């Protein structure tokens, strides 16, 4: 009798496992229908210049999409080709930043303006599949979305085939469950981009363009989900040095653990102008140091408006023996 019961339990476990494996496998290539933003690339110099500012300064797209062989030159401020190839080696597998130059065979040259815009706005690729939410810029204004597409179209095409993503078993499960649906904007993005040293502009830049929260909020490294207080600081692995862990600081004004409690507005601007102090810091200082002063002051004022979070992240980085 005991053997029959055990055999029955084993059979149930096997059937459940097989059903779950079939479920996961069936959800690896789901297709989604999302509208194409009404975006057409422009050759207007003002539009392209705004796109350059967003791509190269505010969003620092080269941090992930730049040629990984030119990482040091990118960190020094050189505008390297956005030809992709950088590998994120994380618990769910290996994932590669795509080639976003206008090369027709290996980049975005074969995609329409609407397809490129939809990928940024709605997280849906040209083939209708959900993109992994590594580019969290769904809140870009219509104006900036057009500017980004225009700037990308203006770049020289670079032929660089990028490997396909390589999710492991955990990655396949995450794709089938937590990341099964594309991530779109939480609210309707603005039509025009805010300007000036205003709280509105600071919120827009910190939340939707520079994405300050993306590194300064603790994540679950297996799923990418935010698990800490927003802007409250985090720890994260170094993408290049596996022995190093960085600790992006708490950006609130908590008097004991918050970085903003220690800076006046002028000191905040001066710190950004200083650029990278810690070698290898993942903070994209090469772009941020050249932000317009009004934008830096706007970001400061928005961060100062956030509720204080008590969270001490410790030293800037820790190296394992």
Sine and cosine of phi, psi and omega as CSV:
sin_phi,cos_phi,sin_psi,cos_psi,sin_omega,cos_omega
0.00,0.00,-0.70,0.71,-0.02,-1.00
-0.89,0.45,-0.64,0.76,0.01,-1.00
-0.90,0.44,-0.62,0.79,0.02,-1.00
-0.90,0.43,-0.67,0.74,0.02,-1.00
-0.89,0.46,-0.73,0.68,0.00,-1.00
-0.89,0.46,-0.67,0.74,0.03,-1.00
-0.89,0.46,-0.63,0.77,0.04,-1.00
-0.90,0.44,-0.65,0.76,0.02,-1.00
-0.91,0.42,-0.67,0.74,0.02,-1.00
-0.88,0.47,-0.66,0.75,0.01,-1.00
-0.89,0.46,-0.67,0.74,0.02,-1.00
-0.89,0.46,-0.70,0.71,0.01,-1.00
-0.87,0.48,-0.69,0.73,0.00,-1.00
-0.89,0.46,-0.69,0.73,-0.01,-1.00
-0.91,0.42,-0.67,0.75,0.03,-1.00
-0.89,0.46,-0.69,0.72,0.01,-1.00
-0.88,0.47,-0.70,0.72,0.00,-1.00
-0.90,0.44,-0.64,0.77,0.01,-1.00
-0.91,0.41,-0.65,0.76,0.00,-1.00
-0.93,0.38,-0.65,0.76,0.02,-1.00
-0.89,0.47,-0.65,0.76,0.04,-1.00
-0.91,0.42,-0.63,0.77,0.02,-1.00
-0.89,0.46,-0.74,0.68,-0.01,-1.00
-0.89,0.46,-0.71,0.70,-0.02,-1.00
-0.89,0.46,-0.57,0.82,-0.04,-1.00
-0.96,0.27,-0.20,0.98,-0.09,-1.00
-0.92,-0.38,0.32,0.95,0.00,-1.00
-0.99,0.12,-0.34,0.94,-0.09,-1.00
-0.73,-0.68,0.68,0.73,0.02,-1.00
-0.91,0.41,0.54,-0.84,0.02,-1.00
-0.91,-0.40,0.57,-0.82,-0.05,-1.00
-0.73,-0.68,0.58,-0.81,0.02,-1.00
-0.96,-0.29,0.95,-0.30,0.05,-1.00
-0.83,-0.56,0.56,-0.83,-0.05,-1.00
-0.92,0.39,0.50,-0.87,0.08,-1.00
-1.00,0.07,0.82,-0.58,0.08,-1.00
-0.86,0.52,0.55,-0.84,-0.01,-1.00
-0.98,0.20,0.96,0.27,-0.07,-1.00
-0.86,-0.52,0.75,-0.66,0.10,-1.00
-0.77,-0.64,0.78,-0.63,-0.01,-1.00
-0.87,0.49,0.65,-0.76,-0.01,-1.00
-0.91,-0.42,0.47,-0.88,0.11,-0.99
-0.97,-0.23,0.09,1.00,0.03,-1.00
-0.87,0.49,0.78,-0.63,-0.10,-0.99
-0.88,0.47,-0.55,0.84,0.01,-1.00
-0.93,0.36,-0.66,0.76,0.02,-1.00
-0.91,0.41,-0.71,0.70,-0.01,-1.00
-0.90,0.44,-0.62,0.79,0.02,-1.00
-0.90,0.43,-0.63,0.77,0.07,-1.00
-0.91,0.42,-0.65,0.76,0.05,-1.00
-0.88,0.47,-0.65,0.76,0.06,-1.00
-0.87,0.50,-0.70,0.72,-0.02,-1.00
-0.89,0.45,-0.68,0.73,0.01,-1.00
-0.92,0.39,-0.76,0.65,-0.09,-1.00
-0.94,0.35,-0.68,0.73,-0.14,-0.99
-0.99,-0.10,-0.36,0.93,-0.06,-1.00
-0.92,-0.39,-0.87,0.50,-0.09,-1.00
-0.95,0.30,-0.78,0.63,-0.07,-1.00
-1.00,-0.02,-0.33,0.95,0.03,-1.00
0.76,0.65,0.80,0.60,-0.06,-1.00
-0.86,0.51,-0.46,0.89,-0.02,-1.00
-0.92,0.38,-0.30,0.95,0.02,-1.00
-0.84,0.54,-0.58,0.81,0.03,-1.00
-0.94,-0.33,-0.66,0.75,-0.12,-0.99
-1.00,0.00,-0.08,1.00,0.04,-1.00
-0.95,0.33,0.39,-0.92,0.05,-1.00
-0.85,0.53,0.89,-0.46,-0.06,-1.00
-0.90,0.44,-0.34,0.94,0.05,-1.00
-0.96,0.29,-0.23,0.97,-0.05,-1.00
-0.91,-0.41,0.44,0.90,-0.07,-1.00
-0.85,0.53,-0.72,0.70,-0.03,-1.00
-0.89,0.46,-0.64,0.77,0.02,-1.00
-0.93,0.37,-0.58,0.82,0.08,-1.00
-0.90,0.44,-0.69,0.72,0.00,-1.00
-0.90,0.44,-0.43,0.90,0.04,-1.00
-0.99,0.11,-0.09,1.00,0.08,-1.00
0.95,-0.30,0.00,1.00,0.03,-1.00
-0.96,0.28,0.62,-0.78,0.01,-1.00
-1.00,0.08,1.00,-0.02,-0.07,-1.00
-0.99,0.16,0.37,-0.93,0.02,-1.00
-0.87,0.49,0.60,-0.80,0.00,-1.00
-1.00,-0.02,0.81,0.59,-0.15,-0.99
-1.00,-0.04,0.04,1.00,0.14,-0.99
0.95,0.30,-0.12,-0.99,0.04,-1.00
0.94,-0.35,-0.22,0.98,0.01,-1.00
-0.91,0.41,0.71,-0.70,-0.05,-1.00
-0.98,-0.22,0.82,-0.57,0.16,-0.99
-1.00,-0.01,0.95,-0.31,0.02,-1.00
-0.99,-0.16,1.00,-0.06,-0.11,-0.99
-0.84,-0.55,0.20,-0.98,-0.07,-1.00
-0.76,0.65,-0.62,0.79,0.01,-1.00
-0.97,0.24,-0.04,1.00,0.02,-1.00
0.69,-0.73,-0.37,-0.93,0.04,-1.00
-0.93,-0.36,0.79,-0.61,-0.05,-1.00
-0.77,-0.64,0.66,-0.75,-0.17,-0.98
-0.91,-0.42,0.72,-0.69,0.10,-1.00
-0.94,0.35,0.71,-0.70,-0.12,-0.99
-0.99,0.16,0.32,-0.95,0.12,-0.99
-0.97,0.23,0.90,-0.44,-0.02,-1.00
-0.92,-0.39,0.41,0.91,0.20,-0.98
-1.00,0.10,0.27,-0.96,-0.06,-1.00
-0.99,0.16,0.48,0.87,0.09,-1.00
-0.91,0.41,0.74,-0.67,-0.11,-0.99
-0.95,0.31,-0.50,0.87,-0.08,-1.00
-1.00,-0.01,-0.62,0.79,-0.13,-0.99
-0.86,-0.52,-0.12,0.99,-0.04,-1.00
-0.90,-0.44,-0.55,-0.83,-0.06,-1.00
-1.00,-0.09,0.10,0.99,-0.05,-1.00
-0.90,0.44,-0.42,0.91,-0.02,-1.00
-1.00,0.02,-0.02,1.00,-0.01,-1.00
-0.97,-0.22,0.51,-0.86,0.05,-1.00
-0.96,0.27,0.27,-0.96,0.07,-1.00
-0.85,0.52,-0.64,0.77,0.00,-1.00
-0.90,0.44,-0.60,0.80,0.01,-1.00
-0.93,0.38,-0.65,0.76,0.04,-1.00
-0.91,0.42,-0.70,0.72,0.00,-1.00
-0.90,0.43,-0.63,0.78,0.00,-1.00
-0.91,0.41,-0.59,0.80,0.03,-1.00
-0.86,0.50,-0.67,0.74,0.01,-1.00
-0.96,0.27,-0.66,0.75,-0.11,-0.99
-0.98,0.18,-0.69,0.73,-0.16,-0.99
-0.89,-0.45,-0.07,1.00,0.02,-1.00
0.94,0.34,0.49,0.87,0.01,-1.00
-0.86,-0.50,0.79,-0.61,-0.03,-1.00
-0.97,0.24,0.06,-1.00,-0.04,-1.00
-0.88,0.47,-0.43,0.90,-0.02,-1.00
-1.00,-0.06,0.11,0.99,0.03,-1.00
1.00,0.04,-0.06,1.00,0.00,-1.00
-0.99,0.11,0.51,-0.86,0.03,-1.00
-0.93,0.37,0.74,-0.68,0.08,-1.00
-1.00,0.07,0.54,-0.84,0.10,-1.00
-0.90,0.43,0.70,-0.72,-0.14,-0.99
-0.98,0.20,0.83,0.56,0.07,-1.00
-0.99,0.15,-0.50,0.87,0.03,-1.00
-0.99,-0.15,0.99,-0.11,-0.13,-0.99
-0.99,-0.10,0.83,0.55,-0.09,-1.00
-0.91,-0.42,0.54,0.84,-0.04,-1.00
-0.90,0.44,-0.37,0.93,-0.05,-1.00
-1.00,0.01,0.14,0.99,0.05,-1.00
-0.82,0.57,0.66,-0.75,0.06,-1.00
-0.90,0.43,0.34,-0.94,0.07,-1.00
-0.85,0.53,-0.63,0.78,-0.01,-1.00
-0.89,0.46,-0.73,0.68,-0.03,-1.00
-0.96,0.29,-0.54,0.84,0.06,-1.00
-0.88,0.48,-0.71,0.71,0.05,-1.00
-0.89,0.45,-0.64,0.77,-0.01,-1.00
-0.91,0.42,-0.65,0.76,0.00,-1.00
-0.90,0.44,-0.74,0.67,0.02,-1.00
-0.87,0.49,-0.65,0.76,0.00,-1.00
-0.90,0.44,-0.68,0.73,0.01,-1.00
-0.91,0.41,-0.70,0.72,0.00,-1.00
-0.87,0.50,-0.62,0.78,0.03,-1.00
-0.92,0.40,-0.42,0.91,-0.06,-1.00
-0.99,0.15,-0.18,0.98,-0.06,-1.00
-0.98,0.19,0.46,-0.89,0.07,-1.00
-0.91,0.42,0.70,-0.71,0.05,-1.00
-0.93,0.38,0.64,-0.77,0.04,-1.00
-0.80,-0.60,0.83,-0.56,0.04,-1.00
-0.99,0.17,0.92,-0.40,0.02,-1.00
-0.43,-0.90,1.00,-0.07,0.04,-1.00
-0.90,0.43,0.79,-0.62,-0.01,-1.00
-0.97,-0.26,0.71,-0.71,0.00,-1.00
-0.86,0.50,0.43,-0.90,0.10,-0.99
-0.94,0.33,0.42,-0.91,0.08,-1.00
-0.86,0.51,0.49,-0.87,-0.01,-1.00
-0.79,-0.61,0.96,0.27,0.03,-1.00
-0.95,0.33,0.64,-0.77,0.12,-0.99
-1.00,0.06,-0.21,-0.98,-0.04,-1.00
-0.86,0.50,-0.69,0.72,0.04,-1.00
-0.87,0.49,-0.68,0.73,0.00,-1.00
-0.88,0.47,-0.65,0.76,0.02,-1.00
-0.90,0.43,-0.62,0.79,0.03,-1.00
-0.92,0.39,-0.68,0.73,0.02,-1.00
-0.89,0.46,-0.69,0.73,0.01,-1.00
-0.89,0.45,-0.57,0.82,-0.03,-1.00
-0.99,0.17,-0.28,0.96,-0.09,-1.00
-0.84,-0.54,-0.99,0.16,-0.10,-0.99
-0.87,0.49,-0.65,0.76,-0.07,-1.00
-0.94,-0.34,0.49,0.87,-0.06,-1.00
-0.93,0.36,-0.55,0.84,-0.05,-1.00
-0.97,-0.26,0.55,-0.83,0.04,-1.00
-0.91,0.41,0.52,-0.85,-0.02,-1.00
-0.99,-0.15,0.89,-0.45,0.04,-1.00
-0.95,-0.32,-0.08,-1.00,-0.01,-1.00
-0.92,0.39,0.59,-0.81,0.01,-1.00
-0.97,0.26,-0.42,0.91,0.06,-1.00
-0.57,-0.83,0.26,-0.97,-0.04,-1.00
-0.87,0.49,0.85,-0.53,0.02,-1.00
-0.90,0.44,0.47,-0.88,0.03,-1.00
-0.93,0.37,0.44,-0.90,0.04,-1.00
-0.97,0.26,-0.73,0.69,0.01,-1.00
-0.95,-0.32,0.46,-0.89,0.00,-1.00
-0.99,0.13,0.72,-0.70,0.09,-1.00
-0.88,0.47,0.36,-0.93,0.02,-1.00
-0.66,-0.75,0.32,-0.95,0.12,-0.99
1.00,0.00,0.10,-1.00,-0.04,-1.00
-0.99,0.10,0.85,0.53,-0.10,-0.99
-0.92,-0.39,0.36,-0.93,0.05,-1.00
-0.89,0.46,-0.62,0.78,0.00,-1.00
-0.88,0.48,-0.72,0.70,0.02,-1.00
-0.92,0.40,-0.65,0.76,0.01,-1.00
-0.87,0.49,-0.69,0.73,0.03,-1.00
-0.89,0.45,-0.71,0.70,-0.01,-1.00
-0.87,0.50,-0.72,0.69,-0.05,-1.00
-0.93,0.37,-0.72,0.69,-0.06,-1.00
-0.94,0.35,-0.56,0.83,-0.09,-1.00
-1.00,-0.04,-0.57,0.82,-0.20,-0.98
-0.87,-0.49,-0.24,0.97,-0.07,-1.00
-0.85,-0.53,-0.89,0.46,0.04,-1.00
-0.97,0.25,-0.34,0.94,0.10,-0.99
0.82,0.57,0.74,0.67,-0.02,-1.00
-0.84,0.55,-0.60,0.80,-0.04,-1.00
-0.91,0.42,-0.43,0.90,-0.14,-0.99
-0.90,0.44,-0.56,0.83,0.06,-1.00
-0.98,-0.18,-0.45,0.89,-0.08,-1.00
-1.00,-0.06,0.35,0.94,0.12,-0.99
-0.76,-0.65,0.72,-0.70,-0.05,-1.00
-0.91,0.41,0.68,-0.73,0.02,-1.00
-0.89,-0.46,0.39,-0.92,0.25,-0.97
-0.99,0.14,0.90,-0.43,-0.11,-0.99
-0.95,0.33,-0.18,0.98,0.03,-1.00
-1.00,0.05,-0.52,0.86,-0.05,-1.00
-0.88,-0.47,-0.28,0.96,-0.07,-1.00
0.99,0.13,-0.04,1.00,-0.03,-1.00
-0.94,0.35,0.60,-0.80,0.07,-1.00
-0.96,0.29,0.79,-0.62,-0.03,-1.00
-0.83,-0.55,-0.08,1.00,0.01,-1.00
-0.93,-0.36,0.07,-1.00,0.04,-1.00
-0.93,0.37,0.71,-0.71,-0.07,-1.00
-0.86,0.52,0.78,-0.63,-0.03,-1.00
0.92,0.38,0.17,0.99,-0.09,-1.00
-1.00,0.06,0.14,0.99,0.01,-1.00
1.00,-0.07,0.30,-0.95,-0.11,-0.99
-0.34,-0.94,0.08,-1.00,0.24,-0.97
-0.82,-0.58,0.56,-0.83,-0.07,-1.00
-0.46,-0.89,0.55,-0.84,0.02,-1.00
-0.95,0.30,0.44,-0.90,0.12,-0.99
-0.97,0.23,0.73,-0.68,-0.04,-1.00
-0.94,0.35,-0.33,0.95,-0.07,-1.00
-0.93,-0.38,-0.69,0.72,-0.03,-1.00
-0.98,-0.17,0.96,-0.27,-0.08,-1.00
-0.93,0.38,-0.26,0.97,-0.01,-1.00
-1.00,0.04,-0.14,0.99,-0.09,-1.00
-0.95,-0.30,0.66,-0.75,0.12,-0.99
-0.85,-0.52,0.80,-0.60,0.02,-1.00
-1.00,-0.10,0.38,-0.92,0.00,-1.00
-0.76,-0.65,0.99,0.11,0.10,-1.00
-0.82,0.57,0.77,-0.63,-0.19,-0.98
-0.96,0.29,0.26,-0.97,0.13,-0.99
-0.92,0.40,0.87,-0.49,-0.07,-1.00
-0.99,-0.11,0.20,0.98,0.06,-1.00
-1.00,0.00,0.03,-1.00,-0.05,-1.00
-0.99,-0.16,0.42,0.91,0.10,-0.99
-0.83,0.56,0.78,-0.62,-0.14,-0.99
-0.91,0.42,-0.36,0.93,-0.04,-1.00
-0.97,-0.24,-0.54,0.84,-0.09,-1.00
-0.84,-0.55,-0.11,0.99,-0.09,-1.00
-1.00,-0.02,0.75,-0.67,-0.01,-1.00
-0.91,0.41,-0.59,0.81,-0.06,-1.00
-0.94,0.35,-0.27,0.96,0.07,-1.00
-0.94,0.34,-0.30,0.95,-0.10,-0.99
-0.99,-0.16,-0.09,1.00,-0.08,-1.00
-0.88,-0.48,0.74,-0.67,0.29,-0.96
-0.98,0.20,0.16,-0.99,0.00,-1.00
-0.88,0.48,-0.69,0.72,0.00,-1.00
-0.91,0.42,-0.61,0.79,0.03,-1.00
-0.92,0.39,-0.59,0.81,0.05,-1.00
-0.88,0.47,-0.73,0.69,0.03,-1.00
-0.89,0.46,-0.70,0.72,-0.02,-1.00
-0.89,0.45,-0.61,0.80,0.02,-1.00
-0.90,0.44,-0.65,0.76,0.02,-1.00
-0.92,0.39,-0.62,0.78,0.02,-1.00
-0.90,0.43,-0.43,0.90,-0.01,-1.00
-0.93,0.36,-0.51,0.86,0.02,-1.00
0.98,0.19,-0.40,-0.91,-0.10,-0.99
-0.95,0.32,0.82,-0.57,0.06,-1.00
-0.96,-0.27,-0.68,0.74,0.02,-1.00
-1.00,0.00,0.89,-0.45,0.02,-1.00
-0.84,0.54,0.71,-0.70,0.03,-1.00
0.99,0.13,0.01,1.00,0.00,-1.00
-0.83,0.56,0.74,-0.68,-0.01,-1.00
-0.95,0.31,-0.20,0.98,0.06,-1.00
-0.89,0.45,0.82,-0.57,-0.07,-1.00
-0.97,0.23,0.92,0.40,-0.05,-1.00
-0.87,0.49,-0.49,0.87,-0.06,-1.00
-0.86,0.51,-0.48,0.88,0.08,-1.00
-1.00,-0.06,-0.70,0.71,-0.09,-1.00
-0.90,0.44,-0.50,0.87,-0.03,-1.00
-0.92,0.39,-0.31,0.95,-0.04,-1.00
-0.96,-0.29,0.29,0.96,0.05,-1.00
-0.93,0.37,0.45,-0.89,0.07,-1.00
-0.90,0.44,0.58,-0.82,-0.08,-1.00
-0.87,0.49,-0.64,0.77,0.03,-1.00
-0.86,0.51,-0.60,0.80,0.00,-1.00
-0.93,0.36,-0.65,0.76,0.05,-1.00
-0.90,0.44,-0.67,0.74,0.01,-1.00
-0.93,0.37,-0.58,0.82,0.04,-1.00
-0.90,0.43,-0.70,0.71,0.01,-1.00
-0.89,0.46,-0.69,0.72,0.03,-1.00
-0.85,0.53,-0.73,0.68,-0.05,-1.00
-0.91,0.42,-0.57,0.82,0.05,-1.00
-0.93,0.36,-0.72,0.70,0.00,-1.00
-0.88,0.48,-0.59,0.80,0.03,-1.00
-0.92,0.39,-0.38,0.92,-0.02,-1.00
-0.99,0.12,-0.16,0.99,-0.05,-1.00
-0.96,0.27,0.52,-0.85,0.08,-1.00
-0.91,0.42,0.62,-0.78,-0.01,-1.00
-0.91,0.42,0.61,-0.79,0.05,-1.00
-0.85,-0.53,0.78,-0.62,0.05,-1.00
-1.00,0.03,0.97,-0.25,0.02,-1.00
-0.34,-0.94,0.94,-0.35,0.03,-1.00
-1.00,-0.06,0.91,-0.42,-0.04,-1.00
-1.00,0.06,-0.11,0.99,0.01,-1.00
1.00,0.07,-0.37,-0.93,-0.03,-1.00
-0.92,0.39,0.30,-0.95,-0.04,-1.00
-0.84,0.54,-0.56,0.83,0.04,-1.00
-0.44,-0.90,0.36,-0.93,0.02,-1.00
-0.72,-0.69,0.74,-0.67,0.05,-1.00
-0.95,-0.30,0.76,-0.65,0.08,-1.00
-0.95,0.30,0.51,-0.86,0.04,-1.00
-0.87,0.49,0.00,0.00,0.00,0.00
